[in-house]
Amino acid sequence: MKKPRKTMTEPMSGAPRRRRRRAVQYVVVAIGCVIIIDALVGDKGLLAMRKARQQYHLLEQSLAAERAENARLRDEARRLKEDPSAIEDLARKDLGLIKPGEKLFILRDVPPPSSKN
């Protein structure tokens, strides 16, 4: 059996099918673009993750500095509790105290005489 030939007056079923396929392709491409853009700049996108990673490293450095400061202060507190010479050094430096029998000399800067010729 032969298939009946289509005439010019009958609509061709291939053209609307192609249009539909092309429209579906455009929709799929548009959805793909939206997904890619969201992956780059969305709430949990690439840029947000980079920013969060930088903030994490800054906080990590800050935490390390605070831990080092705590260790230094802990060591200083231990020395002040256990070492009498550390207390003496601190009293001499911060309070200006001296031992009985020591002499205190205060040196003042004297401006040089102006040379007038």
Biopython code that builds the backbone (N, CA, C, O; Angstrom):
import numpy as np
from Bio.PDB.StructureBuilder import StructureBuilder

atoms = [
    (1, "MET", "N", (0.811, -1.183, 0.000)),
    (1, "MET", "CA", (0.000, 0.000, 0.000)),
    (1, "MET", "C", (0.853, 1.244, 0.000)),
    (1, "MET", "O", (1.890, 1.341, 0.655)),
    (2, "LYS", "N", (0.386, 2.132, -0.726)),
    (2, "LYS", "CA", (1.091, 3.405, -0.818)),
    (2, "LYS", "C", (0.464, 4.397, 0.139)),
    (2, "LYS", "O", (-0.740, 4.382, 0.393)),
    (3, "LYS", "N", (1.328, 5.266, 0.667)),
    (3, "LYS", "CA", (0.835, 6.319, 1.541)),
    (3, "LYS", "C", (0.279, 7.433, 0.684)),
    (3, "LYS", "O", (0.814, 7.741, -0.381)),
    (4, "PRO", "N", (-0.780, 8.025, 1.148)),
    (4, "PRO", "CA", (-1.317, 9.133, 0.354)),
    (4, "PRO", "C", (-0.386, 10.332, 0.428)),
    (4, "PRO", "O", (0.179, 10.622, 1.483)),
    (5, "ARG", "N", (-0.230, 11.012, -0.668)),
    (5, "ARG", "CA", (0.632, 12.191, -0.731)),
    (5, "ARG", "C", (-0.065, 13.380, -0.116)),
    (5, "ARG", "O", (-1.281, 13.540, -0.219)),
    (6, "LYS", "N", (0.725, 14.199, 0.518)),
    (6, "LYS", "CA", (0.177, 15.412, 1.092)),
    (6, "LYS", "C", (0.145, 16.478, 0.023)),
    (6, "LYS", "O", (1.044, 16.607, -0.809)),
    (7, "THR", "N", (-0.870, 17.191, 0.081)),
    (7, "THR", "CA", (-0.987, 18.277, -0.888)),
    (7, "THR", "C", (-0.614, 19.573, -0.210)),
    (7, "THR", "O", (-0.411, 19.612, 1.003)),
    (8, "MET", "N", (-0.526, 20.618, -0.976)),
    (8, "MET", "CA", (-0.137, 21.915, -0.447)),
    (8, "MET", "C", (-1.189, 22.480, 0.495)),
    (8, "MET", "O", (-0.866, 23.299, 1.356)),
    (9, "THR", "N", (-2.389, 22.077, 0.353)),
    (9, "THR", "CA", (-3.443, 22.619, 1.200)),
    (9, "THR", "C", (-3.456, 21.951, 2.565)),
    (9, "THR", "O", (-3.927, 22.555, 3.529)),
    (10, "GLU", "N", (-2.953, 20.723, 2.682)),
    (10, "GLU", "CA", (-2.910, 20.049, 3.967)),
    (10, "GLU", "C", (-1.718, 20.573, 4.773)),
    (10, "GLU", "O", (-0.634, 20.767, 4.223)),
    (11, "PRO", "N", (-1.913, 20.798, 6.048)),
    (11, "PRO", "CA", (-0.784, 21.282, 6.862)),
    (11, "PRO", "C", (0.237, 20.172, 7.045)),
    (11, "PRO", "O", (-0.116, 18.999, 7.166)),
    (12, "MET", "N", (1.498, 20.553, 7.064)),
    (12, "MET", "CA", (2.567, 19.573, 7.247)),
    (12, "MET", "C", (2.770, 19.366, 8.741)),
    (12, "MET", "O", (2.904, 20.334, 9.489)),
    (13, "SER", "N", (2.792, 18.138, 9.171)),
    (13, "SER", "CA", (2.920, 17.847, 10.591)),
    (13, "SER", "C", (4.375, 17.956, 11.044)),
    (13, "SER", "O", (4.620, 18.009, 12.249)),
    (14, "GLY", "N", (5.328, 17.991, 10.155)),
    (14, "GLY", "CA", (6.748, 18.067, 10.521)),
    (14, "GLY", "C", (7.152, 19.442, 11.011)),
    (14, "GLY", "O", (7.982, 19.550, 11.914)),
    (15, "ALA", "N", (6.593, 20.488, 10.447)),
    (15, "ALA", "CA", (6.984, 21.856, 10.821)),
    (15, "ALA", "C", (6.568, 22.198, 12.254)),
    (15, "ALA", "O", (7.393, 22.730, 12.997)),
    (16, "PRO", "N", (5.330, 21.920, 12.679)),
    (16, "PRO", "CA", (4.989, 22.223, 14.074)),
    (16, "PRO", "C", (5.800, 21.380, 15.055)),
    (16, "PRO", "O", (6.113, 21.824, 16.160)),
    (17, "ARG", "N", (6.130, 20.178, 14.644)),
    (17, "ARG", "CA", (6.919, 19.325, 15.517)),
    (17, "ARG", "C", (8.322, 19.914, 15.707)),
    (17, "ARG", "O", (8.862, 19.891, 16.813)),
    (18, "ARG", "N", (8.900, 20.435, 14.641)),
    (18, "ARG", "CA", (10.215, 21.079, 14.718)),
    (18, "ARG", "C", (10.157, 22.323, 15.591)),
    (18, "ARG", "O", (11.061, 22.579, 16.387)),
    (19, "ARG", "N", (9.092, 23.090, 15.435)),
    (19, "ARG", "CA", (8.934, 24.303, 16.252)),
    (19, "ARG", "C", (8.836, 23.940, 17.734)),
    (19, "ARG", "O", (9.444, 24.580, 18.592)),
    (20, "ARG", "N", (8.056, 22.899, 18.008)),
    (20, "ARG", "CA", (7.914, 22.466, 19.390)),
    (20, "ARG", "C", (9.256, 21.995, 19.956)),
    (20, "ARG", "O", (9.610, 22.330, 21.086)),
    (21, "ARG", "N", (9.985, 21.232, 19.179)),
    (21, "ARG", "CA", (11.284, 20.741, 19.612)),
    (21, "ARG", "C", (12.249, 21.905, 19.859)),
    (21, "ARG", "O", (12.984, 21.908, 20.846)),
    (22, "ARG", "N", (12.241, 22.872, 18.973)),
    (22, "ARG", "CA", (13.107, 24.037, 19.127)),
    (22, "ARG", "C", (12.714, 24.846, 20.372)),
    (22, "ARG", "O", (13.581, 25.331, 21.098)),
    (23, "ALA", "N", (11.411, 24.987, 20.613)),
    (23, "ALA", "CA", (10.939, 25.715, 21.785)),
    (23, "ALA", "C", (11.367, 24.983, 23.062)),
    (23, "ALA", "O", (11.782, 25.619, 24.031)),
    (24, "VAL", "N", (11.267, 23.663, 23.064)),
    (24, "VAL", "CA", (11.695, 22.867, 24.216)),
    (24, "VAL", "C", (13.199, 23.033, 24.424)),
    (24, "VAL", "O", (13.654, 23.143, 25.563)),
    (25, "GLN", "N", (13.969, 23.053, 23.352)),
    (25, "GLN", "CA", (15.410, 23.241, 23.466)),
    (25, "GLN", "C", (15.730, 24.605, 24.086)),
    (25, "GLN", "O", (16.596, 24.700, 24.956)),
    (26, "TYR", "N", (15.046, 25.648, 23.649)),
    (26, "TYR", "CA", (15.258, 26.984, 24.210)),
    (26, "TYR", "C", (14.917, 27.014, 25.699)),
    (26, "TYR", "O", (15.632, 27.628, 26.490)),
    (27, "VAL", "N", (13.833, 26.354, 26.075)),
    (27, "VAL", "CA", (13.437, 26.320, 27.482)),
    (27, "VAL", "C", (14.484, 25.580, 28.307)),
    (27, "VAL", "O", (14.831, 26.018, 29.403)),
    (28, "VAL", "N", (14.986, 24.471, 27.791)),
    (28, "VAL", "CA", (16.005, 23.698, 28.498)),
    (28, "VAL", "C", (17.288, 24.517, 28.643)),
    (28, "VAL", "O", (17.908, 24.514, 29.706)),
    (29, "VAL", "N", (17.685, 25.212, 27.588)),
    (29, "VAL", "CA", (18.884, 26.049, 27.651)),
    (29, "VAL", "C", (18.685, 27.186, 28.653)),
    (29, "VAL", "O", (19.594, 27.493, 29.424)),
    (30, "ALA", "N", (17.513, 27.810, 28.650)),
    (30, "ALA", "CA", (17.236, 28.903, 29.582)),
    (30, "ALA", "C", (17.277, 28.396, 31.021)),
    (30, "ALA", "O", (17.849, 29.057, 31.888)),
    (31, "ILE", "N", (16.683, 27.241, 31.287)),
    (31, "ILE", "CA", (16.713, 26.663, 32.636)),
    (31, "ILE", "C", (18.150, 26.333, 33.032)),
    (31, "ILE", "O", (18.546, 26.567, 34.174)),
    (32, "GLY", "N", (18.919, 25.800, 32.113)),
    (32, "GLY", "CA", (20.330, 25.504, 32.385)),
    (32, "GLY", "C", (21.111, 26.766, 32.733)),
    (32, "GLY", "O", (21.932, 26.752, 33.650)),
    (33, "CYS", "N", (20.865, 27.857, 32.010)),
    (33, "CYS", "CA", (21.545, 29.123, 32.302)),
    (33, "CYS", "C", (21.180, 29.630, 33.691)),
    (33, "CYS", "O", (22.042, 30.108, 34.429)),
    (34, "VAL", "N", (19.909, 29.527, 34.043)),
    (34, "VAL", "CA", (19.470, 29.970, 35.368)),
    (34, "VAL", "C", (20.152, 29.140, 36.451)),
    (34, "VAL", "O", (20.583, 29.687, 37.466)),
    (35, "ILE", "N", (20.254, 27.851, 36.254)),
    (35, "ILE", "CA", (20.900, 26.973, 37.239)),
    (35, "ILE", "C", (22.382, 27.311, 37.371)),
    (35, "ILE", "O", (22.908, 27.346, 38.483)),
    (36, "ILE", "N", (23.061, 27.559, 36.254)),
    (36, "ILE", "CA", (24.484, 27.900, 36.291)),
    (36, "ILE", "C", (24.699, 29.238, 36.994)),
    (36, "ILE", "O", (25.613, 29.371, 37.808)),
    (37, "ILE", "N", (23.870, 30.222, 36.688)),
    (37, "ILE", "CA", (23.997, 31.537, 37.329)),
    (37, "ILE", "C", (23.739, 31.405, 38.826)),
    (37, "ILE", "O", (24.450, 32.007, 39.630)),
    (38, "ASP", "N", (22.737, 30.631, 39.205)),
    (38, "ASP", "CA", (22.448, 30.430, 40.622)),
    (38, "ASP", "C", (23.612, 29.723, 41.327)),
    (38, "ASP", "O", (23.922, 30.024, 42.480)),
    (39, "ALA", "N", (24.249, 28.785, 40.628)),
    (39, "ALA", "CA", (25.386, 28.079, 41.218)),
    (39, "ALA", "C", (26.571, 29.013, 41.427)),
    (39, "ALA", "O", (27.381, 28.788, 42.326)),
    (40, "LEU", "N", (26.683, 30.042, 40.622)),
    (40, "LEU", "CA", (27.792, 30.979, 40.765)),
    (40, "LEU", "C", (27.527, 32.048, 41.812)),
    (40, "LEU", "O", (28.385, 32.311, 42.654)),
    (41, "VAL", "N", (26.357, 32.666, 41.774)),
    (41, "VAL", "CA", (26.111, 33.830, 42.637)),
    (41, "VAL", "C", (24.966, 33.637, 43.617)),
    (41, "VAL", "O", (24.553, 34.610, 44.247)),
    (42, "GLY", "N", (24.447, 32.463, 43.774)),
    (42, "GLY", "CA", (23.333, 32.218, 44.687)),
    (42, "GLY", "C", (23.780, 32.240, 46.137)),
    (42, "GLY", "O", (24.945, 32.502, 46.435)),
    (43, "ASP", "N", (22.835, 31.959, 47.045)),
    (43, "ASP", "CA", (23.128, 31.961, 48.478)),
    (43, "ASP", "C", (24.228, 30.974, 48.835)),
    (43, "ASP", "O", (25.066, 31.262, 49.689)),
    (44, "LYS", "N", (24.232, 29.831, 48.199)),
    (44, "LYS", "CA", (25.262, 28.827, 48.462)),
    (44, "LYS", "C", (26.117, 28.606, 47.221)),
    (44, "LYS", "O", (26.622, 27.508, 46.989)),
    (45, "GLY", "N", (26.271, 29.650, 46.436)),
    (45, "GLY", "CA", (27.019, 29.553, 45.193)),
    (45, "GLY", "C", (28.518, 29.645, 45.403)),
    (45, "GLY", "O", (29.010, 29.707, 46.529)),
    (46, "LEU", "N", (29.215, 29.651, 44.306)),
    (46, "LEU", "CA", (30.669, 29.654, 44.309)),
    (46, "LEU", "C", (31.223, 30.911, 44.965)),
    (46, "LEU", "O", (32.149, 30.822, 45.771)),
    (47, "LEU", "N", (30.678, 32.075, 44.640)),
    (47, "LEU", "CA", (31.179, 33.322, 45.213)),
    (47, "LEU", "C", (30.930, 33.380, 46.717)),
    (47, "LEU", "O", (31.790, 33.833, 47.472)),
    (48, "ALA", "N", (29.772, 32.929, 47.150)),
    (48, "ALA", "CA", (29.471, 32.919, 48.588)),
    (48, "ALA", "C", (30.398, 31.958, 49.321)),
    (48, "ALA", "O", (30.825, 32.242, 50.440)),
    (49, "MET", "N", (30.709, 30.839, 48.709)),
    (49, "MET", "CA", (31.614, 29.878, 49.348)),
    (49, "MET", "C", (33.023, 30.442, 49.445)),
    (49, "MET", "O", (33.707, 30.220, 50.444)),
    (50, "ARG", "N", (33.471, 31.171, 48.420)),
    (50, "ARG", "CA", (34.799, 31.789, 48.472)),
    (50, "ARG", "C", (34.869, 32.816, 49.589)),
    (50, "ARG", "O", (35.850, 32.879, 50.330)),
    (51, "LYS", "N", (33.820, 33.621, 49.702)),
    (51, "LYS", "CA", (33.770, 34.645, 50.746)),
    (51, "LYS", "C", (33.758, 33.992, 52.129)),
    (51, "LYS", "O", (34.442, 34.456, 53.042)),
    (52, "ALA", "N", (32.993, 32.933, 52.282)),
    (52, "ALA", "CA", (32.935, 32.224, 53.558)),
    (52, "ALA", "C", (34.291, 31.588, 53.887)),
    (52, "ALA", "O", (34.702, 31.572, 55.047)),
    (53, "ARG", "N", (34.973, 31.074, 52.889)),
    (53, "ARG", "CA", (36.289, 30.466, 53.108)),
    (53, "ARG", "C", (37.306, 31.520, 53.549)),
    (53, "ARG", "O", (38.116, 31.266, 54.440)),
    (54, "GLN", "N", (37.266, 32.715, 52.920)),
    (54, "GLN", "CA", (38.167, 33.796, 53.330)),
    (54, "GLN", "C", (37.872, 34.220, 54.771)),
    (54, "GLN", "O", (38.792, 34.438, 55.560)),
    (55, "GLN", "N", (36.604, 34.334, 55.104)),
    (55, "GLN", "CA", (36.224, 34.715, 56.458)),
    (55, "GLN", "C", (36.682, 33.638, 57.457)),
    (55, "GLN", "O", (37.133, 33.963, 58.556)),
    (56, "TYR", "N", (36.567, 32.392, 57.085)),
    (56, "TYR", "CA", (37.016, 31.292, 57.937)),
    (56, "TYR", "C", (38.514, 31.405, 58.217)),
    (56, "TYR", "O", (38.951, 31.237, 59.355)),
    (57, "HIS", "N", (39.306, 31.693, 57.167)),
    (57, "HIS", "CA", (40.750, 31.801, 57.358)),
    (57, "HIS", "C", (41.102, 32.994, 58.244)),
    (57, "HIS", "O", (42.005, 32.899, 59.075)),
    (58, "LEU", "N", (40.401, 34.113, 58.077)),
    (58, "LEU", "CA", (40.644, 35.270, 58.935)),
    (58, "LEU", "C", (40.323, 34.947, 60.398)),
    (58, "LEU", "O", (41.077, 35.306, 61.302)),
    (59, "LEU", "N", (39.207, 34.273, 60.615)),
    (59, "LEU", "CA", (38.837, 33.902, 61.982)),
    (59, "LEU", "C", (39.818, 32.889, 62.567)),
    (59, "LEU", "O", (40.116, 32.919, 63.761)),
    (60, "GLU", "N", (40.310, 32.004, 61.726)),
    (60, "GLU", "CA", (41.291, 31.018, 62.171)),
    (60, "GLU", "C", (42.582, 31.707, 62.613)),
    (60, "GLU", "O", (43.170, 31.335, 63.628)),
    (61, "GLN", "N", (43.026, 32.717, 61.848)),
    (61, "GLN", "CA", (44.225, 33.466, 62.214)),
    (61, "GLN", "C", (44.004, 34.247, 63.507)),
    (61, "GLN", "O", (44.882, 34.305, 64.368)),
    (62, "SER", "N", (42.827, 34.843, 63.628)),
    (62, "SER", "CA", (42.502, 35.595, 64.835)),
    (62, "SER", "C", (42.494, 34.674, 66.056)),
    (62, "SER", "O", (42.991, 35.043, 67.120)),
    (63, "LEU", "N", (41.936, 33.495, 65.900)),
    (63, "LEU", "CA", (41.906, 32.523, 66.992)),
    (63, "LEU", "C", (43.316, 32.099, 67.386)),
    (63, "LEU", "O", (43.613, 31.961, 68.573)),
    (64, "ALA", "N", (44.180, 31.892, 66.409)),
    (64, "ALA", "CA", (45.562, 31.508, 66.703)),
    (64, "ALA", "C", (46.276, 32.628, 67.457)),
    (64, "ALA", "O", (47.039, 32.358, 68.384)),
    (65, "ALA", "N", (46.036, 33.876, 67.071)),
    (65, "ALA", "CA", (46.657, 35.011, 67.763)),
    (65, "ALA", "C", (46.148, 35.104, 69.205)),
    (65, "ALA", "O", (46.925, 35.369, 70.122)),
    (66, "GLU", "N", (44.859, 34.890, 69.401)),
    (66, "GLU", "CA", (44.291, 34.938, 70.757)),
    (66, "GLU", "C", (44.834, 33.809, 71.622)),
    (66, "GLU", "O", (45.084, 34.002, 72.812)),
    (67, "ARG", "N", (45.016, 32.644, 71.036)),
    (67, "ARG", "CA", (45.584, 31.516, 71.793)),
    (67, "ARG", "C", (47.025, 31.807, 72.192)),
    (67, "ARG", "O", (47.440, 31.484, 73.306)),
    (68, "ALA", "N", (47.790, 32.416, 71.288)),
    (68, "ALA", "CA", (49.174, 32.769, 71.609)),
    (68, "ALA", "C", (49.210, 33.814, 72.728)),
    (68, "ALA", "O", (50.033, 33.721, 73.638)),
    (69, "GLU", "N", (48.334, 34.790, 72.661)),
    (69, "GLU", "CA", (48.256, 35.807, 73.708)),
    (69, "GLU", "C", (47.872, 35.171, 75.048)),
    (69, "GLU", "O", (48.442, 35.522, 76.081)),
    (70, "ASN", "N", (46.923, 34.251, 75.042)),
    (70, "ASN", "CA", (46.533, 33.551, 76.274)),
    (70, "ASN", "C", (47.704, 32.762, 76.853)),
    (70, "ASN", "O", (47.908, 32.753, 78.067)),
    (71, "ALA", "N", (48.467, 32.107, 75.996)),
    (71, "ALA", "CA", (49.617, 31.336, 76.465)),
    (71, "ALA", "C", (50.659, 32.268, 77.080)),
    (71, "ALA", "O", (51.251, 31.943, 78.109)),
    (72, "ARG", "N", (50.887, 33.426, 76.453)),
    (72, "ARG", "CA", (51.853, 34.384, 76.984)),
    (72, "ARG", "C", (51.394, 34.903, 78.348)),
    (72, "ARG", "O", (52.192, 34.993, 79.281)),
    (73, "LEU", "N", (50.114, 35.241, 78.461)),
    (73, "LEU", "CA", (49.588, 35.740, 79.730)),
    (73, "LEU", "C", (49.625, 34.660, 80.819)),
    (73, "LEU", "O", (49.909, 34.955, 81.980)),
    (74, "ARG", "N", (49.339, 33.419, 80.442)),
    (74, "ARG", "CA", (49.405, 32.315, 81.387)),
    (74, "ARG", "C", (50.829, 32.146, 81.912)),
    (74, "ARG", "O", (51.043, 31.925, 83.104)),
    (75, "ASP", "N", (51.802, 32.253, 80.996)),
    (75, "ASP", "CA", (53.204, 32.123, 81.378)),
    (75, "ASP", "C", (53.614, 33.273, 82.300)),
    (75, "ASP", "O", (54.315, 33.061, 83.290)),
    (76, "GLU", "N", (53.175, 34.489, 81.971)),
    (76, "GLU", "CA", (53.501, 35.638, 82.816)),
    (76, "GLU", "C", (52.872, 35.492, 84.211)),
    (76, "GLU", "O", (53.515, 35.808, 85.212)),
    (77, "ALA", "N", (51.630, 35.018, 84.280)),
    (77, "ALA", "CA", (50.973, 34.806, 85.574)),
    (77, "ALA", "C", (51.716, 33.746, 86.388)),
    (77, "ALA", "O", (51.883, 33.898, 87.599)),
    (78, "ARG", "N", (52.156, 32.688, 85.739)),
    (78, "ARG", "CA", (52.913, 31.635, 86.429)),
    (78, "ARG", "C", (54.222, 32.191, 86.977)),
    (78, "ARG", "O", (54.590, 31.901, 88.115)),
    (79, "ARG", "N", (54.937, 33.001, 86.162)),
    (79, "ARG", "CA", (56.198, 33.590, 86.627)),
    (79, "ARG", "C", (55.973, 34.518, 87.819)),
    (79, "ARG", "O", (56.759, 34.524, 88.766)),
    (80, "LEU", "N", (54.884, 35.308, 87.765)),
    (80, "LEU", "CA", (54.623, 36.225, 88.875)),
    (80, "LEU", "C", (54.255, 35.474, 90.156)),
    (80, "LEU", "O", (54.530, 35.961, 91.252)),
    (81, "LYS", "N", (53.646, 34.313, 90.034)),
    (81, "LYS", "CA", (53.307, 33.511, 91.220)),
    (81, "LYS", "C", (54.517, 32.807, 91.798)),
    (81, "LYS", "O", (54.629, 32.676, 93.017)),
    (82, "GLU", "N", (55.441, 32.343, 90.932)),
    (82, "GLU", "CA", (56.524, 31.476, 91.364)),
    (82, "GLU", "C", (57.871, 32.171, 91.501)),
    (82, "GLU", "O", (58.700, 31.725, 92.294)),
    (83, "ASP", "N", (58.118, 33.233, 90.768)),
    (83, "ASP", "CA", (59.448, 33.838, 90.703)),
    (83, "ASP", "C", (59.445, 35.219, 91.366)),
    (83, "ASP", "O", (58.872, 36.159, 90.814)),
    (84, "PRO", "N", (60.073, 35.360, 92.539)),
    (84, "PRO", "CA", (60.094, 36.664, 93.209)),
    (84, "PRO", "C", (60.849, 37.732, 92.411)),
    (84, "PRO", "O", (60.526, 38.916, 92.506)),
    (85, "SER", "N", (61.842, 37.325, 91.634)),
    (85, "SER", "CA", (62.576, 38.324, 90.844)),
    (85, "SER", "C", (61.698, 38.932, 89.754)),
    (85, "SER", "O", (61.897, 40.082, 89.363)),
    (86, "ALA", "N", (60.739, 38.170, 89.269)),
    (86, "ALA", "CA", (59.814, 38.713, 88.260)),
    (86, "ALA", "C", (58.943, 39.798, 88.878)),
    (86, "ALA", "O", (58.674, 40.819, 88.245)),
    (87, "ILE", "N", (58.499, 39.575, 90.119)),
    (87, "ILE", "CA", (57.700, 40.584, 90.819)),
    (87, "ILE", "C", (58.554, 41.823, 91.069)),
    (87, "ILE", "O", (58.085, 42.949, 90.908)),
    (88, "GLU", "N", (59.814, 41.612, 91.465)),
    (88, "GLU", "CA", (60.714, 42.740, 91.716)),
    (88, "GLU", "C", (60.942, 43.552, 90.440)),
    (88, "GLU", "O", (60.896, 44.781, 90.464)),
    (89, "ASP", "N", (61.188, 42.858, 89.326)),
    (89, "ASP", "CA", (61.389, 43.557, 88.053)),
    (89, "ASP", "C", (60.156, 44.377, 87.676)),
    (89, "ASP", "O", (60.277, 45.510, 87.209)),
    (90, "LEU", "N", (58.995, 43.812, 87.877)),
    (90, "LEU", "CA", (57.757, 44.510, 87.545)),
    (90, "LEU", "C", (57.567, 45.734, 88.441)),
    (90, "LEU", "O", (57.147, 46.789, 87.967)),
    (91, "ALA", "N", (57.873, 45.598, 89.732)),
    (91, "ALA", "CA", (57.735, 46.725, 90.657)),
    (91, "ALA", "C", (58.722, 47.831, 90.311)),
    (91, "ALA", "O", (58.380, 49.011, 90.386)),
    (92, "ARG", "N", (59.924, 47.468, 89.940)),
    (92, "ARG", "CA", (60.920, 48.482, 89.558)),
    (92, "ARG", "C", (60.515, 49.199, 88.269)),
    (92, "ARG", "O", (60.620, 50.420, 88.159)),
    (93, "LYS", "N", (60.059, 48.422, 87.314)),
    (93, "LYS", "CA", (59.748, 49.010, 85.999)),
    (93, "LYS", "C", (58.472, 49.837, 86.041)),
    (93, "LYS", "O", (58.473, 50.991, 85.611)),
    (94, "ASP", "N", (57.385, 49.271, 86.552)),
    (94, "ASP", "CA", (56.086, 49.942, 86.479)),
    (94, "ASP", "C", (55.860, 50.950, 87.602)),
    (94, "ASP", "O", (55.261, 52.003, 87.383)),
    (95, "LEU", "N", (56.341, 50.629, 88.808)),
    (95, "LEU", "CA", (56.055, 51.493, 89.956)),
    (95, "LEU", "C", (57.220, 52.399, 90.326)),
    (95, "LEU", "O", (57.056, 53.324, 91.123)),
    (96, "GLY", "N", (58.393, 52.145, 89.759)),
    (96, "GLY", "CA", (59.559, 52.984, 90.051)),
    (96, "GLY", "C", (60.102, 52.762, 91.454)),
    (96, "GLY", "O", (60.708, 53.669, 92.024)),
    (97, "LEU", "N", (59.903, 51.594, 92.016)),
    (97, "LEU", "CA", (60.369, 51.298, 93.367)),
    (97, "LEU", "C", (61.847, 50.922, 93.357)),
    (97, "LEU", "O", (62.374, 50.440, 92.354)),
    (98, "ILE", "N", (62.514, 51.156, 94.509)),
    (98, "ILE", "CA", (63.917, 50.767, 94.664)),
    (98, "ILE", "C", (64.063, 50.040, 95.996)),
    (98, "ILE", "O", (63.211, 50.157, 96.876)),
    (99, "LYS", "N", (65.144, 49.294, 96.132)),
    (99, "LYS", "CA", (65.428, 48.577, 97.380)),
    (99, "LYS", "C", (66.000, 49.552, 98.404)),
    (99, "LYS", "O", (66.597, 50.567, 98.048)),
    (100, "PRO", "N", (65.811, 49.232, 99.661)),
    (100, "PRO", "CA", (66.448, 50.075, 100.685)),
    (100, "PRO", "C", (67.964, 50.055, 100.513)),
    (100, "PRO", "O", (68.561, 48.998, 100.313)),
    (101, "GLY", "N", (68.573, 51.223, 100.592)),
    (101, "GLY", "CA", (70.020, 51.331, 100.460)),
    (101, "GLY", "C", (70.459, 51.657, 99.041)),
    (101, "GLY", "O", (71.611, 52.038, 98.836)),
    (102, "GLU", "N", (69.599, 51.523, 98.080)),
    (102, "GLU", "CA", (69.960, 51.875, 96.702)),
    (102, "GLU", "C", (69.823, 53.378, 96.536)),
    (102, "GLU", "O", (69.035, 54.030, 97.222)),
    (103, "LYS", "N", (70.600, 53.908, 95.618)),
    (103, "LYS", "CA", (70.528, 55.335, 95.324)),
    (103, "LYS", "C", (69.884, 55.510, 93.955)),
    (103, "LYS", "O", (70.147, 54.762, 93.013)),
    (104, "LEU", "N", (69.046, 56.507, 93.884)),
    (104, "LEU", "CA", (68.339, 56.794, 92.639)),
    (104, "LEU", "C", (68.973, 58.003, 91.989)),
    (104, "LEU", "O", (69.106, 59.057, 92.611)),
    (105, "PHE", "N", (69.356, 57.853, 90.762)),
    (105, "PHE", "CA", (69.897, 58.968, 89.993)),
    (105, "PHE", "C", (68.912, 59.294, 88.884)),
    (105, "PHE", "O", (68.516, 58.419, 88.113)),
    (106, "ILE", "N", (68.525, 60.539, 88.809)),
    (106, "ILE", "CA", (67.621, 60.983, 87.751)),
    (106, "ILE", "C", (68.435, 61.836, 86.798)),
    (106, "ILE", "O", (68.986, 62.867, 87.183)),
    (107, "LEU", "N", (68.502, 61.411, 85.589)),
    (107, "LEU", "CA", (69.239, 62.135, 84.560)),
    (107, "LEU", "C", (68.246, 62.877, 83.681)),
    (107, "LEU", "O", (67.281, 62.314, 83.164)),
    (108, "ARG", "N", (68.522, 64.141, 83.538)),
    (108, "ARG", "CA", (67.649, 64.950, 82.685)),
    (108, "ARG", "C", (68.413, 65.327, 81.429)),
    (108, "ARG", "O", (69.626, 65.537, 81.450)),
    (109, "ASP", "N", (67.694, 65.404, 80.373)),
    (109, "ASP", "CA", (68.306, 65.858, 79.132)),
    (109, "ASP", "C", (68.441, 67.375, 79.190)),
    (109, "ASP", "O", (67.468, 68.094, 79.416)),
    (110, "VAL", "N", (69.636, 67.833, 78.987)),
    (110, "VAL", "CA", (69.893, 69.269, 78.958)),
    (110, "VAL", "C", (70.068, 69.672, 77.503)),
    (110, "VAL", "O", (70.880, 69.094, 76.781)),
    (111, "PRO", "N", (69.315, 70.649, 77.085)),
    (111, "PRO", "CA", (69.489, 71.043, 75.673)),
    (111, "PRO", "C", (70.882, 71.637, 75.453)),
    (111, "PRO", "O", (71.401, 72.336, 76.323)),
    (112, "PRO", "N", (71.480, 71.367, 74.314)),
    (112, "PRO", "CA", (72.822, 71.899, 74.045)),
    (112, "PRO", "C", (72.758, 73.426, 73.948)),
    (112, "PRO", "O", (71.767, 73.992, 73.487)),
    (113, "PRO", "N", (73.825, 74.074, 74.387)),
    (113, "PRO", "CA", (73.832, 75.532, 74.288)),
    (113, "PRO", "C", (73.802, 75.969, 72.823)),
    (113, "PRO", "O", (74.461, 75.376, 71.968)),
    (114, "SER", "N", (73.043, 76.990, 72.560)),
    (114, "SER", "CA", (72.970, 77.476, 71.179)),
    (114, "SER", "C", (74.267, 78.205, 70.842)),
    (114, "SER", "O", (74.751, 79.028, 71.618)),
    (115, "SER", "N", (74.790, 77.907, 69.735)),
    (115, "SER", "CA", (76.074, 78.519, 69.333)),
    (115, "SER", "C", (75.793, 79.816, 68.590)),
    (115, "SER", "O", (75.240, 79.819, 67.490)),
    (116, "LYS", "N", (76.188, 80.915, 69.217)),
    (116, "LYS", "CA", (76.033, 82.222, 68.589)),
    (116, "LYS", "C", (77.420, 82.712, 68.209)),
    (116, "LYS", "O", (78.281, 82.882, 69.072)),
    (117, "ASN", "N", (77.628, 82.926, 66.986)),
    (117, "ASN", "CA", (78.923, 83.422, 66.515)),
    (117, "ASN", "C", (78.870, 84.862, 66.174)),
    (117, "ASN", "O", (79.878, 85.436, 65.761)),
]
sb = StructureBuilder()
sb.init_structure("model")
sb.init_model(0)
sb.init_chain("A")
sb.init_seg("    ")
for serial, (resi, resn, name, xyz) in enumerate(atoms, 1):
    if name == "N":
        sb.init_residue(resn, " ", resi, " ")
    sb.init_atom(name, np.array(xyz, "f"), 0.0, 1.0, " ", f" {name:<3s}", serial, name[0])
structure = sb.get_structure()
